[in-house]
């Protein structure tokens, strides 16, 4: 345990029993099991598998974000208010700890307050789909970049803002990755124009189902706007 950076705080309880220890590096307490440590497990705090809520709030505040609800977990969206633009945003602690900031204030190519577009592309030889977002002004340029590289436009959806477009894109990607288990289909070197992380193979996803999913998300968005 000491070789792995742990300081036992009680006698050895057995190989598969949680053992109260402190970490020599961060000083926090945890209850690792001996057999897991012997096989490579290390401090859950140092590995950010467990996060101190007070420290998480400090990280968010240092990034200009004031939490509005208790810490939900490292990879879950956390409702906060941006101290710069005063908007309510929902970043994850994991992203903010890596340098991300308010999506409205951070420099980016997409204006989240202007009218937005969601687009769906297909690639006949790569047998893949790509979902993407852009603004009305940049539509022709962004879609043309992809069509020059072999992609075919399937459909465009107009939405009120770039923020709405990103919300829909994220929902489609979560559906592809988590519900359907579809990984990205295109390697970075095969997409010089960028966007490989928003692709999925047609072996995993269906074009008509994806169109119907985006239709549903756009409809839900319009109902929320009316309410």
One Martini backbone bead per residue (centre of mass of N, CA, C, O) as a GRO file, in nm:
protein
  227
    1UNK     BB    1   0.057   0.063  -0.020
    2UNK     BB    2   0.304   0.253   0.000
    3UNK     BB    3   0.402   0.214  -0.294
    4UNK     BB    4   0.108   0.345  -0.391
    5UNK     BB    5   0.059   0.602  -0.176
    6UNK     BB    6  -0.033   0.477   0.100
    7UNK     BB    7  -0.179   0.534   0.438
    8UNK     BB    8  -0.248   0.343   0.680
    9UNK     BB    9  -0.518   0.370   0.950
   10UNK     BB   10  -0.520   0.052   0.977
   11UNK     BB   11  -0.551  -0.258   0.990
   12UNK     BB   12  -0.551  -0.532   0.816
   13UNK     BB   13  -0.869  -0.664   0.675
   14UNK     BB   14  -0.819  -0.765   0.385
   15UNK     BB   15  -0.824  -0.803   0.048
   16UNK     BB   16  -1.169  -0.734   0.014
   17UNK     BB   17  -1.142  -0.494   0.219
   18UNK     BB   18  -1.183  -0.196   0.309
   19UNK     BB   19  -0.908   0.048   0.349
   20UNK     BB   20  -0.809   0.282   0.555
   21UNK     BB   21  -0.674   0.575   0.391
   22UNK     BB   22  -0.414   0.782   0.288
   23UNK     BB   23  -0.274   1.018   0.078
   24UNK     BB   24   0.048   1.125   0.014
   25UNK     BB   25  -0.030   1.351  -0.197
   26UNK     BB   26  -0.337   1.476  -0.102
   27UNK     BB   27  -0.458   1.357   0.196
   28UNK     BB   28  -0.687   1.183   0.132
   29UNK     BB   29  -0.951   0.972   0.195
   30UNK     BB   30  -0.986   0.609   0.164
   31UNK     BB   31  -1.112   0.258   0.047
   32UNK     BB   32  -0.914   0.045  -0.049
   33UNK     BB   33  -0.821  -0.252  -0.202
   34UNK     BB   34  -0.561  -0.455  -0.203
   35UNK     BB   35  -0.601  -0.612  -0.476
   36UNK     BB   36  -0.631  -0.352  -0.647
   37UNK     BB   37  -0.359  -0.222  -0.582
   38UNK     BB   38  -0.184  -0.464  -0.677
   39UNK     BB   39  -0.333  -0.407  -0.981
   40UNK     BB   40  -0.311  -0.056  -0.993
   41UNK     BB   41  -0.461   0.096  -0.798
   42UNK     BB   42  -0.552   0.429  -0.705
   43UNK     BB   43  -0.625   0.729  -0.622
   44UNK     BB   44  -0.941   0.869  -0.661
   45UNK     BB   45  -0.863   1.169  -0.636
   46UNK     BB   46  -0.622   1.191  -0.834
   47UNK     BB   47  -0.811   1.053  -1.072
   48UNK     BB   48  -1.108   1.182  -1.054
   49UNK     BB   49  -1.329   0.969  -0.938
   50UNK     BB   50  -1.323   1.174  -0.701
   51UNK     BB   51  -1.503   1.473  -0.587
   52UNK     BB   52  -1.486   1.768  -0.433
   53UNK     BB   53  -1.734   1.994  -0.406
   54UNK     BB   54  -1.571   2.243  -0.312
   55UNK     BB   55  -1.352   2.225  -0.531
   56UNK     BB   56  -1.544   2.240  -0.772
   57UNK     BB   57  -1.649   2.525  -0.714
   58UNK     BB   58  -1.375   2.665  -0.738
   59UNK     BB   59  -1.330   2.597  -1.035
   60UNK     BB   60  -1.579   2.742  -1.147
   61UNK     BB   61  -1.519   3.026  -1.032
   62UNK     BB   62  -1.239   3.055  -1.176
   63UNK     BB   63  -1.420   3.042  -1.461
   64UNK     BB   64  -1.687   3.228  -1.414
   65UNK     BB   65  -1.878   3.020  -1.237
   66UNK     BB   66  -2.197   2.997  -1.077
   67UNK     BB   67  -2.340   2.785  -0.886
   68UNK     BB   68  -2.701   2.673  -0.853
   69UNK     BB   69  -2.620   2.380  -0.772
   70UNK     BB   70  -2.529   2.101  -0.675
   71UNK     BB   71  -2.302   1.873  -0.720
   72UNK     BB   72  -2.347   1.612  -0.979
   73UNK     BB   73  -2.071   1.565  -1.120
   74UNK     BB   74  -1.814   1.547  -1.347
   75UNK     BB   75  -2.016   1.459  -1.622
   76UNK     BB   76  -2.236   1.651  -1.540
   77UNK     BB   77  -2.453   1.887  -1.567
   78UNK     BB   78  -2.406   2.235  -1.451
   79UNK     BB   79  -2.577   2.476  -1.306
   80UNK     BB   80  -2.493   2.809  -1.419
   81UNK     BB   81  -2.350   3.137  -1.385
   82UNK     BB   82  -2.228   3.381  -1.572
   83UNK     BB   83  -2.016   3.654  -1.474
   84UNK     BB   84  -2.021   3.800  -1.760
   85UNK     BB   85  -2.324   3.743  -1.916
   86UNK     BB   86  -2.555   3.605  -1.714
   87UNK     BB   87  -2.590   3.329  -1.807
   88UNK     BB   88  -2.734   3.016  -1.826
   89UNK     BB   89  -2.540   2.723  -1.777
   90UNK     BB   90  -2.417   2.360  -1.866
   91UNK     BB   91  -2.154   2.249  -1.764
   92UNK     BB   92  -1.881   2.052  -1.697
   93UNK     BB   93  -1.636   1.985  -1.485
   94UNK     BB   94  -1.447   1.834  -1.678
   95UNK     BB   95  -1.425   2.069  -1.886
   96UNK     BB   96  -1.339   2.303  -1.698
   97UNK     BB   97  -1.077   2.156  -1.588
   98UNK     BB   98  -0.965   2.180  -1.908
   99UNK     BB   99  -1.063   2.505  -1.992
  100UNK     BB  100  -1.343   2.557  -2.006
  101UNK     BB  101  -1.617   2.775  -2.077
  102UNK     BB  102  -1.832   2.978  -2.165
  103UNK     BB  103  -2.004   2.937  -2.461
  104UNK     BB  104  -2.058   3.251  -2.512
  105UNK     BB  105  -1.760   3.377  -2.436
  106UNK     BB  106  -1.610   3.198  -2.601
  107UNK     BB  107  -1.419   3.151  -2.852
  108UNK     BB  108  -1.585   3.113  -3.179
  109UNK     BB  109  -1.754   3.025  -3.480
  110UNK     BB  110  -2.029   3.016  -3.319
  111UNK     BB  111  -2.326   3.188  -3.291
  112UNK     BB  112  -2.548   3.137  -3.023
  113UNK     BB  113  -2.756   3.394  -3.092
  114UNK     BB  114  -2.793   3.313  -3.368
  115UNK     BB  115  -2.909   3.167  -3.619
  116UNK     BB  116  -2.950   2.819  -3.682
  117UNK     BB  117  -2.796   2.503  -3.798
  118UNK     BB  118  -2.880   2.176  -3.902
  119UNK     BB  119  -2.683   1.903  -4.034
  120UNK     BB  120  -2.694   1.631  -4.281
  121UNK     BB  121  -2.465   1.376  -4.379
  122UNK     BB  122  -2.328   1.177  -4.650
  123UNK     BB  123  -2.113   0.881  -4.733
  124UNK     BB  124  -2.084   0.648  -4.978
  125UNK     BB  125  -1.786   0.520  -4.925
  126UNK     BB  126  -1.787   0.543  -4.598
  127UNK     BB  127  -2.061   0.481  -4.474
  128UNK     BB  128  -2.174   0.774  -4.354
  129UNK     BB  129  -2.249   1.004  -4.094
  130UNK     BB  130  -2.319   1.367  -4.038
  131UNK     BB  131  -2.328   1.599  -3.783
  132UNK     BB  132  -2.416   1.958  -3.775
  133UNK     BB  133  -2.319   2.308  -3.727
  134UNK     BB  134  -2.452   2.643  -3.799
  135UNK     BB  135  -2.491   2.935  -3.964
  136UNK     BB  136  -2.648   3.112  -4.198
  137UNK     BB  137  -2.390   3.264  -4.307
  138UNK     BB  138  -2.205   2.976  -4.302
  139UNK     BB  139  -2.339   2.748  -4.459
  140UNK     BB  140  -2.204   2.727  -4.739
  141UNK     BB  141  -1.912   2.689  -4.643
  142UNK     BB  142  -1.938   2.437  -4.459
  143UNK     BB  143  -2.082   2.242  -4.654
  144UNK     BB  144  -1.879   2.270  -4.889
  145UNK     BB  145  -1.638   2.144  -4.748
  146UNK     BB  146  -1.773   1.861  -4.748
  147UNK     BB  147  -1.855   1.823  -5.050
  148UNK     BB  148  -1.556   1.837  -5.153
  149UNK     BB  149  -1.516   1.553  -4.962
  150UNK     BB  150  -1.788   1.359  -5.048
  151UNK     BB  151  -2.034   1.487  -4.936
  152UNK     BB  152  -2.393   1.471  -4.868
  153UNK     BB  153  -2.677   1.641  -4.853
  154UNK     BB  154  -2.971   1.573  -4.677
  155UNK     BB  155  -3.025   1.809  -4.443
  156UNK     BB  156  -3.199   2.100  -4.312
  157UNK     BB  157  -3.221   2.295  -3.997
  158UNK     BB  158  -3.403   2.544  -3.855
  159UNK     BB  159  -3.304   2.753  -3.580
  160UNK     BB  160  -3.302   3.013  -3.362
  161UNK     BB  161  -3.012   2.906  -3.248
  162UNK     BB  162  -2.695   2.796  -3.189
  163UNK     BB  163  -2.767   2.665  -2.920
  164UNK     BB  164  -2.987   2.480  -3.034
  165UNK     BB  165  -2.806   2.331  -3.233
  166UNK     BB  166  -2.613   2.210  -3.021
  167UNK     BB  167  -2.826   2.055  -2.861
  168UNK     BB  168  -2.904   1.865  -3.095
  169UNK     BB  169  -2.629   1.748  -3.159
  170UNK     BB  170  -2.580   1.624  -2.877
  171UNK     BB  171  -2.828   1.436  -2.883
  172UNK     BB  172  -2.742   1.268  -3.126
  173UNK     BB  173  -2.467   1.173  -3.013
  174UNK     BB  174  -2.581   1.030  -2.767
  175UNK     BB  175  -2.750   0.828  -2.924
  176UNK     BB  176  -2.529   0.701  -3.086
  177UNK     BB  177  -2.328   0.624  -2.849
  178UNK     BB  178  -2.526   0.514  -2.611
  179UNK     BB  179  -2.774   0.366  -2.753
  180UNK     BB  180  -2.610   0.243  -3.025
  181UNK     BB  181  -2.284   0.226  -3.008
  182UNK     BB  182  -2.156   0.454  -3.197
  183UNK     BB  183  -1.877   0.534  -3.337
  184UNK     BB  184  -1.663   0.689  -3.495
  185UNK     BB  185  -1.602   0.659  -3.861
  186UNK     BB  186  -1.372   0.881  -3.891
  187UNK     BB  187  -1.068   0.974  -3.954
  188UNK     BB  188  -0.884   1.255  -3.936
  189UNK     BB  189  -0.722   1.215  -4.212
  190UNK     BB  190  -1.018   1.196  -4.376
  191UNK     BB  191  -1.078   1.507  -4.238
  192UNK     BB  192  -0.946   1.806  -4.313
  193UNK     BB  193  -1.211   1.987  -4.230
  194UNK     BB  194  -1.339   1.839  -4.011
  195UNK     BB  195  -1.568   1.634  -3.792
  196UNK     BB  196  -1.519   1.326  -3.700
  197UNK     BB  197  -1.677   1.325  -3.412
  198UNK     BB  198  -1.971   1.353  -3.594
  199UNK     BB  199  -1.971   1.044  -3.664
  200UNK     BB  200  -2.132   0.751  -3.833
  201UNK     BB  201  -2.209   0.438  -3.904
  202UNK     BB  202  -2.439   0.255  -4.109
  203UNK     BB  203  -2.401  -0.006  -3.929
  204UNK     BB  204  -2.539   0.154  -3.666
  205UNK     BB  205  -2.702   0.361  -3.835
  206UNK     BB  206  -2.992   0.539  -3.950
  207UNK     BB  207  -3.105   0.770  -4.159
  208UNK     BB  208  -3.414   0.788  -4.104
  209UNK     BB  209  -3.388   0.786  -3.795
  210UNK     BB  210  -3.221   1.047  -3.779
  211UNK     BB  211  -3.423   1.236  -3.907
  212UNK     BB  212  -3.649   1.178  -3.701
  213UNK     BB  213  -3.491   1.272  -3.453
  214UNK     BB  214  -3.452   1.568  -3.543
  215UNK     BB  215  -3.745   1.636  -3.580
  216UNK     BB  216  -3.818   1.590  -3.282
  217UNK     BB  217  -3.621   1.799  -3.158
  218UNK     BB  218  -3.738   2.046  -3.308
  219UNK     BB  219  -4.025   2.016  -3.200
  220UNK     BB  220  -3.956   2.038  -2.900
  221UNK     BB  221  -3.836   2.322  -2.925
  222UNK     BB  222  -4.096   2.467  -3.025
  223UNK     BB  223  -4.266   2.400  -2.774
  224UNK     BB  224  -4.084   2.545  -2.569
  225UNK     BB  225  -4.105   2.829  -2.698
  226UNK     BB  226  -4.412   2.859  -2.661
  227UNK     BB  227  -4.406   2.812  -2.342
   0.00000   0.00000   0.00000
